Amino acid sequence: MQNYVYILECKDGTLYTGWTNHLEKRIEAHNLGKGAKYTKGRGPVKLVYSECYATKEEALRREYAIKQMSRKEKAALITPPPQRSTLTPDDKHSRP
């Protein structure tokens, strides 16, 4: 069974981190007001990040580590790095 650590963005812009072994079902529960107490009045929520682990223990350790992060650190985790250009300096000036 796979175990997931996830970050949700709540309607009020706050972030919630949790773990589950059934990601889609858990997000649905959060949106129905049956998830965590924190998300109950903050729905709808949107999944913005997740990681998959083989064991519950690994997922719980990672969940704890993420919960210790600042909002800025979580934002960096959520936001993918910008894609690098594959153009060489000569390509910028050449025309087809």
N, C-alpha and C positions, 0 to 999 in steps of 0.2 A: 504494500500500500504506500502511496506517495503522500508526503506531508508538505504542506505549503506554509510559507510565511508571506504575508501580504500587507500592503499599505492601501488604505482607502482614503479618498478625499471626500469629506462630508460636505453637505450643502453650504455650511457656513465657512468653508475653506480650511477647516482644521483637518489634521491627518490622524488616522487611527491605524495602529499596527496590531495584527493578530496572527494566529496560526490555525490551520485546519487540515483535515485529510480529505476534504471534498470542497474545493474552492467555489465552484458555481453555486452549490447549495448554500454555502455559508454567506455568500454575498446576497443571495436571495433572502436569506433569513434577516440579514442586516436591513435590507430594504423593506421588509415586512414589519420591522420594529421588534423582531424576535432575536436579534443578535445581541451584541454586548450592550450593557447599560449606557455606555458612552454614546453609541451611535443611535440610540432609540429616538431621540428628538432631533437628530441632525441629518435625517435622510431627505432625499435619496442620496446614497453613497455611490462612488464610482471607483472601481479598481484602477489604481495608478501604477502598481508595482507588485511583483510576486517572484518568489524563488522556490524551487522544489528541492526537497531533501528525502533521503531514503528512510530516515528514522525520525520518530517523534522527538527524541532527545536533541538531535541536530537542529531541528526546526525550532524547538523551544529555546535553545542557546542563541540562535540567530535572532529570534524575536526579541529576546532580552537585550541583545547587542544593539539592535535597531532602536528599541525604546530608550536606550541611553543616549542616542544621538540627538544633536540639536536639530531644530527645524531646517537650518541651512544645510546640515550634513544629509538630512533625509531628502531635501530637494535635489542635492547633487546626485544622490543615489537614484532618484526617480527620473531625472532628466538625462537622456542619452547624450553622450559627447557629440559635438558637431562632426559631421562627416568631412573628411579631408579631401581636398581637391586632388585629382590625379593629373591635372594639367601641369606641364612643364613651363618654364618662363617663355620658351619659344612658341608654345601653343597659344598663348594669350594674344599674340599679335598676328598669327597666321589666319588666313581666310580660306574657306573651302573652295 
